[in-house]
Amino acid sequence: MCPATYIYIHNLHSLAETDEYNALGIPKNIEETKLIIEPWIIENQANEIKSYTFAVENKSDDHFIGLFGLKLGNKKYKKAEVWYKIHSTY
């Protein structure tokens, strides 16, 4: 992952508007943000992925604007959870 992406995600998670609906709380520093992101990266490389996390970028300028995730539930119930975090500027 590009080092700048860690900063973008850290900035997103540091916004009061994001924190209002974020169970993780505001990260204390970039290292704490990395600890949040690293399991996402590992999960996206698994043989059987159960949780997908993607960066959302503005198509016109490729600027990071947020995150989108899909967490698959039990196959038996054919359910999934969708979540997103979009920078308040957008």
Chimera marker file (.cmm) of the C-alpha trace (Angstrom):
<marker_set name="trace">
<marker id="1" x="0.000" y="0.000" z="0.000" r="1" g="1" b="0" radius="0.5"/>
<marker id="2" x="1.188" y="3.476" z="-0.846" r="1" g="1" b="0" radius="0.5"/>
<marker id="3" x="2.427" y="5.318" z="2.288" r="1" g="1" b="0" radius="0.5"/>
<marker id="4" x="0.193" y="8.269" z="1.401" r="1" g="1" b="0" radius="0.5"/>
<marker id="5" x="-2.851" y="5.990" z="1.651" r="1" g="1" b="0" radius="0.5"/>
<marker id="6" x="-2.125" y="5.448" z="5.352" r="1" g="1" b="0" radius="0.5"/>
<marker id="7" x="-2.153" y="9.225" z="5.815" r="1" g="1" b="0" radius="0.5"/>
<marker id="8" x="-5.394" y="9.610" z="3.835" r="1" g="1" b="0" radius="0.5"/>
<marker id="9" x="-7.113" y="6.942" z="5.922" r="1" g="1" b="0" radius="0.5"/>
<marker id="10" x="-5.701" y="8.393" z="9.147" r="1" g="1" b="0" radius="0.5"/>
<marker id="11" x="-7.040" y="11.828" z="8.202" r="1" g="1" b="0" radius="0.5"/>
<marker id="12" x="-10.444" y="10.314" z="7.362" r="1" g="1" b="0" radius="0.5"/>
<marker id="13" x="-10.619" y="8.468" z="10.705" r="1" g="1" b="0" radius="0.5"/>
<marker id="14" x="-9.533" y="11.640" z="12.542" r="1" g="1" b="0" radius="0.5"/>
<marker id="15" x="-12.573" y="13.648" z="11.427" r="1" g="1" b="0" radius="0.5"/>
<marker id="16" x="-15.251" y="14.210" z="14.069" r="1" g="1" b="0" radius="0.5"/>
<marker id="17" x="-17.893" y="13.488" z="11.401" r="1" g="1" b="0" radius="0.5"/>
<marker id="18" x="-16.354" y="10.083" z="10.703" r="1" g="1" b="0" radius="0.5"/>
<marker id="19" x="-15.868" y="9.281" z="14.378" r="1" g="1" b="0" radius="0.5"/>
<marker id="20" x="-19.560" y="9.864" z="15.095" r="1" g="1" b="0" radius="0.5"/>
<marker id="21" x="-20.395" y="6.566" z="13.330" r="1" g="1" b="0" radius="0.5"/>
<marker id="22" x="-17.061" y="4.785" z="13.722" r="1" g="1" b="0" radius="0.5"/>
<marker id="23" x="-16.799" y="2.182" z="16.493" r="1" g="1" b="0" radius="0.5"/>
<marker id="24" x="-12.994" y="2.319" z="16.323" r="1" g="1" b="0" radius="0.5"/>
<marker id="25" x="-12.673" y="5.840" z="17.695" r="1" g="1" b="0" radius="0.5"/>
<marker id="26" x="-10.189" y="8.459" z="16.539" r="1" g="1" b="0" radius="0.5"/>
<marker id="27" x="-6.714" y="6.935" z="16.150" r="1" g="1" b="0" radius="0.5"/>
<marker id="28" x="-4.036" y="8.508" z="18.364" r="1" g="1" b="0" radius="0.5"/>
<marker id="29" x="-1.405" y="8.495" z="15.611" r="1" g="1" b="0" radius="0.5"/>
<marker id="30" x="-0.493" y="7.080" z="12.193" r="1" g="1" b="0" radius="0.5"/>
<marker id="31" x="0.920" y="3.910" z="13.799" r="1" g="1" b="0" radius="0.5"/>
<marker id="32" x="-2.475" y="3.135" z="15.343" r="1" g="1" b="0" radius="0.5"/>
<marker id="33" x="-4.053" y="3.669" z="11.921" r="1" g="1" b="0" radius="0.5"/>
<marker id="34" x="-1.590" y="1.202" z="10.392" r="1" g="1" b="0" radius="0.5"/>
<marker id="35" x="-2.651" y="-1.398" z="12.983" r="1" g="1" b="0" radius="0.5"/>
<marker id="36" x="-6.248" y="-0.931" z="11.809" r="1" g="1" b="0" radius="0.5"/>
<marker id="37" x="-5.384" y="-1.164" z="8.101" r="1" g="1" b="0" radius="0.5"/>
<marker id="38" x="-2.944" y="-4.104" z="8.116" r="1" g="1" b="0" radius="0.5"/>
<marker id="39" x="-5.633" y="-6.761" z="8.852" r="1" g="1" b="0" radius="0.5"/>
<marker id="40" x="-7.633" y="-5.395" z="5.896" r="1" g="1" b="0" radius="0.5"/>
<marker id="41" x="-4.643" y="-5.914" z="3.615" r="1" g="1" b="0" radius="0.5"/>
<marker id="42" x="-4.073" y="-9.454" z="4.901" r="1" g="1" b="0" radius="0.5"/>
<marker id="43" x="-7.780" y="-10.326" z="4.523" r="1" g="1" b="0" radius="0.5"/>
<marker id="44" x="-7.834" y="-9.073" z="0.924" r="1" g="1" b="0" radius="0.5"/>
<marker id="45" x="-5.020" y="-11.531" z="0.127" r="1" g="1" b="0" radius="0.5"/>
<marker id="46" x="-6.637" y="-14.612" z="1.708" r="1" g="1" b="0" radius="0.5"/>
<marker id="47" x="-7.690" y="-17.640" z="-0.350" r="1" g="1" b="0" radius="0.5"/>
<marker id="48" x="-11.286" y="-17.273" z="0.818" r="1" g="1" b="0" radius="0.5"/>
<marker id="49" x="-11.964" y="-13.606" z="1.366" r="1" g="1" b="0" radius="0.5"/>
<marker id="50" x="-14.719" y="-12.840" z="3.861" r="1" g="1" b="0" radius="0.5"/>
<marker id="51" x="-14.166" y="-9.108" z="4.173" r="1" g="1" b="0" radius="0.5"/>
<marker id="52" x="-13.290" y="-6.719" z="1.357" r="1" g="1" b="0" radius="0.5"/>
<marker id="53" x="-12.027" y="-3.167" z="1.911" r="1" g="1" b="0" radius="0.5"/>
<marker id="54" x="-11.475" y="-0.694" z="-0.924" r="1" g="1" b="0" radius="0.5"/>
<marker id="55" x="-10.278" y="2.875" z="-1.223" r="1" g="1" b="0" radius="0.5"/>
<marker id="56" x="-12.748" y="5.212" z="-2.937" r="1" g="1" b="0" radius="0.5"/>
<marker id="57" x="-11.201" y="7.768" z="-5.285" r="1" g="1" b="0" radius="0.5"/>
<marker id="58" x="-12.585" y="10.722" z="-7.182" r="1" g="1" b="0" radius="0.5"/>
<marker id="59" x="-12.614" y="9.582" z="-10.814" r="1" g="1" b="0" radius="0.5"/>
<marker id="60" x="-11.736" y="13.029" z="-12.186" r="1" g="1" b="0" radius="0.5"/>
<marker id="61" x="-8.487" y="13.458" z="-10.232" r="1" g="1" b="0" radius="0.5"/>
<marker id="62" x="-7.789" y="10.075" z="-8.526" r="1" g="1" b="0" radius="0.5"/>
<marker id="63" x="-7.909" y="11.797" z="-5.120" r="1" g="1" b="0" radius="0.5"/>
<marker id="64" x="-8.765" y="9.588" z="-2.114" r="1" g="1" b="0" radius="0.5"/>
<marker id="65" x="-12.221" y="10.423" z="-0.764" r="1" g="1" b="0" radius="0.5"/>
<marker id="66" x="-13.094" y="7.462" z="1.440" r="1" g="1" b="0" radius="0.5"/>
<marker id="67" x="-13.430" y="3.751" z="2.089" r="1" g="1" b="0" radius="0.5"/>
<marker id="68" x="-15.938" y="1.088" z="1.125" r="1" g="1" b="0" radius="0.5"/>
<marker id="69" x="-16.193" y="-2.372" z="2.641" r="1" g="1" b="0" radius="0.5"/>
<marker id="70" x="-18.131" y="-5.580" z="2.211" r="1" g="1" b="0" radius="0.5"/>
<marker id="71" x="-18.168" y="-8.150" z="5.017" r="1" g="1" b="0" radius="0.5"/>
<marker id="72" x="-19.647" y="-11.497" z="4.028" r="1" g="1" b="0" radius="0.5"/>
<marker id="73" x="-21.797" y="-13.257" z="6.575" r="1" g="1" b="0" radius="0.5"/>
<marker id="74" x="-22.525" y="-16.953" z="6.984" r="1" g="1" b="0" radius="0.5"/>
<marker id="75" x="-22.896" y="-18.565" z="3.535" r="1" g="1" b="0" radius="0.5"/>
<marker id="76" x="-25.996" y="-20.385" z="4.737" r="1" g="1" b="0" radius="0.5"/>
<marker id="77" x="-27.900" y="-17.089" z="5.132" r="1" g="1" b="0" radius="0.5"/>
<marker id="78" x="-26.498" y="-15.388" z="2.009" r="1" g="1" b="0" radius="0.5"/>
<marker id="79" x="-26.082" y="-12.068" z="3.806" r="1" g="1" b="0" radius="0.5"/>
<marker id="80" x="-23.425" y="-9.404" z="3.848" r="1" g="1" b="0" radius="0.5"/>
<marker id="81" x="-22.758" y="-6.103" z="5.538" r="1" g="1" b="0" radius="0.5"/>
<marker id="82" x="-21.819" y="-3.039" z="3.493" r="1" g="1" b="0" radius="0.5"/>
<marker id="83" x="-20.086" y="-0.073" z="5.079" r="1" g="1" b="0" radius="0.5"/>
<marker id="84" x="-18.546" y="3.130" z="3.825" r="1" g="1" b="0" radius="0.5"/>
<marker id="85" x="-16.766" y="6.224" z="5.063" r="1" g="1" b="0" radius="0.5"/>
<marker id="86" x="-16.645" y="9.245" z="2.786" r="1" g="1" b="0" radius="0.5"/>
<marker id="87" x="-14.625" y="12.362" z="3.620" r="1" g="1" b="0" radius="0.5"/>
<marker id="88" x="-16.986" y="15.160" z="4.717" r="1" g="1" b="0" radius="0.5"/>
<marker id="89" x="-15.612" y="17.403" z="1.955" r="1" g="1" b="0" radius="0.5"/>
<marker id="90" x="-17.336" y="15.111" z="-0.543" r="1" g="1" b="0" radius="0.5"/>
<link id1="1" id2="2" r="1" g="1" b="0" radius="0.2"/>
<link id1="2" id2="3" r="1" g="1" b="0" radius="0.2"/>
<link id1="3" id2="4" r="1" g="1" b="0" radius="0.2"/>
<link id1="4" id2="5" r="1" g="1" b="0" radius="0.2"/>
<link id1="5" id2="6" r="1" g="1" b="0" radius="0.2"/>
<link id1="6" id2="7" r="1" g="1" b="0" radius="0.2"/>
<link id1="7" id2="8" r="1" g="1" b="0" radius="0.2"/>
<link id1="8" id2="9" r="1" g="1" b="0" radius="0.2"/>
<link id1="9" id2="10" r="1" g="1" b="0" radius="0.2"/>
<link id1="10" id2="11" r="1" g="1" b="0" radius="0.2"/>
<link id1="11" id2="12" r="1" g="1" b="0" radius="0.2"/>
<link id1="12" id2="13" r="1" g="1" b="0" radius="0.2"/>
<link id1="13" id2="14" r="1" g="1" b="0" radius="0.2"/>
<link id1="14" id2="15" r="1" g="1" b="0" radius="0.2"/>
<link id1="15" id2="16" r="1" g="1" b="0" radius="0.2"/>
<link id1="16" id2="17" r="1" g="1" b="0" radius="0.2"/>
<link id1="17" id2="18" r="1" g="1" b="0" radius="0.2"/>
<link id1="18" id2="19" r="1" g="1" b="0" radius="0.2"/>
<link id1="19" id2="20" r="1" g="1" b="0" radius="0.2"/>
<link id1="20" id2="21" r="1" g="1" b="0" radius="0.2"/>
<link id1="21" id2="22" r="1" g="1" b="0" radius="0.2"/>
<link id1="22" id2="23" r="1" g="1" b="0" radius="0.2"/>
<link id1="23" id2="24" r="1" g="1" b="0" radius="0.2"/>
<link id1="24" id2="25" r="1" g="1" b="0" radius="0.2"/>
<link id1="25" id2="26" r="1" g="1" b="0" radius="0.2"/>
<link id1="26" id2="27" r="1" g="1" b="0" radius="0.2"/>
<link id1="27" id2="28" r="1" g="1" b="0" radius="0.2"/>
<link id1="28" id2="29" r="1" g="1" b="0" radius="0.2"/>
<link id1="29" id2="30" r="1" g="1" b="0" radius="0.2"/>
<link id1="30" id2="31" r="1" g="1" b="0" radius="0.2"/>
<link id1="31" id2="32" r="1" g="1" b="0" radius="0.2"/>
<link id1="32" id2="33" r="1" g="1" b="0" radius="0.2"/>
<link id1="33" id2="34" r="1" g="1" b="0" radius="0.2"/>
<link id1="34" id2="35" r="1" g="1" b="0" radius="0.2"/>
<link id1="35" id2="36" r="1" g="1" b="0" radius="0.2"/>
<link id1="36" id2="37" r="1" g="1" b="0" radius="0.2"/>
<link id1="37" id2="38" r="1" g="1" b="0" radius="0.2"/>
<link id1="38" id2="39" r="1" g="1" b="0" radius="0.2"/>
<link id1="39" id2="40" r="1" g="1" b="0" radius="0.2"/>
<link id1="40" id2="41" r="1" g="1" b="0" radius="0.2"/>
<link id1="41" id2="42" r="1" g="1" b="0" radius="0.2"/>
<link id1="42" id2="43" r="1" g="1" b="0" radius="0.2"/>
<link id1="43" id2="44" r="1" g="1" b="0" radius="0.2"/>
<link id1="44" id2="45" r="1" g="1" b="0" radius="0.2"/>
<link id1="45" id2="46" r="1" g="1" b="0" radius="0.2"/>
<link id1="46" id2="47" r="1" g="1" b="0" radius="0.2"/>
<link id1="47" id2="48" r="1" g="1" b="0" radius="0.2"/>
<link id1="48" id2="49" r="1" g="1" b="0" radius="0.2"/>
<link id1="49" id2="50" r="1" g="1" b="0" radius="0.2"/>
<link id1="50" id2="51" r="1" g="1" b="0" radius="0.2"/>
<link id1="51" id2="52" r="1" g="1" b="0" radius="0.2"/>
<link id1="52" id2="53" r="1" g="1" b="0" radius="0.2"/>
<link id1="53" id2="54" r="1" g="1" b="0" radius="0.2"/>
<link id1="54" id2="55" r="1" g="1" b="0" radius="0.2"/>
<link id1="55" id2="56" r="1" g="1" b="0" radius="0.2"/>
<link id1="56" id2="57" r="1" g="1" b="0" radius="0.2"/>
<link id1="57" id2="58" r="1" g="1" b="0" radius="0.2"/>
<link id1="58" id2="59" r="1" g="1" b="0" radius="0.2"/>
<link id1="59" id2="60" r="1" g="1" b="0" radius="0.2"/>
<link id1="60" id2="61" r="1" g="1" b="0" radius="0.2"/>
<link id1="61" id2="62" r="1" g="1" b="0" radius="0.2"/>
<link id1="62" id2="63" r="1" g="1" b="0" radius="0.2"/>
<link id1="63" id2="64" r="1" g="1" b="0" radius="0.2"/>
<link id1="64" id2="65" r="1" g="1" b="0" radius="0.2"/>
<link id1="65" id2="66" r="1" g="1" b="0" radius="0.2"/>
<link id1="66" id2="67" r="1" g="1" b="0" radius="0.2"/>
<link id1="67" id2="68" r="1" g="1" b="0" radius="0.2"/>
<link id1="68" id2="69" r="1" g="1" b="0" radius="0.2"/>
<link id1="69" id2="70" r="1" g="1" b="0" radius="0.2"/>
<link id1="70" id2="71" r="1" g="1" b="0" radius="0.2"/>
<link id1="71" id2="72" r="1" g="1" b="0" radius="0.2"/>
<link id1="72" id2="73" r="1" g="1" b="0" radius="0.2"/>
<link id1="73" id2="74" r="1" g="1" b="0" radius="0.2"/>
<link id1="74" id2="75" r="1" g="1" b="0" radius="0.2"/>
<link id1="75" id2="76" r="1" g="1" b="0" radius="0.2"/>
<link id1="76" id2="77" r="1" g="1" b="0" radius="0.2"/>
<link id1="77" id2="78" r="1" g="1" b="0" radius="0.2"/>
<link id1="78" id2="79" r="1" g="1" b="0" radius="0.2"/>
<link id1="79" id2="80" r="1" g="1" b="0" radius="0.2"/>
<link id1="80" id2="81" r="1" g="1" b="0" radius="0.2"/>
<link id1="81" id2="82" r="1" g="1" b="0" radius="0.2"/>
<link id1="82" id2="83" r="1" g="1" b="0" radius="0.2"/>
<link id1="83" id2="84" r="1" g="1" b="0" radius="0.2"/>
<link id1="84" id2="85" r="1" g="1" b="0" radius="0.2"/>
<link id1="85" id2="86" r="1" g="1" b="0" radius="0.2"/>
<link id1="86" id2="87" r="1" g="1" b="0" radius="0.2"/>
<link id1="87" id2="88" r="1" g="1" b="0" radius="0.2"/>
<link id1="88" id2="89" r="1" g="1" b="0" radius="0.2"/>
<link id1="89" id2="90" r="1" g="1" b="0" radius="0.2"/>
</marker_set>
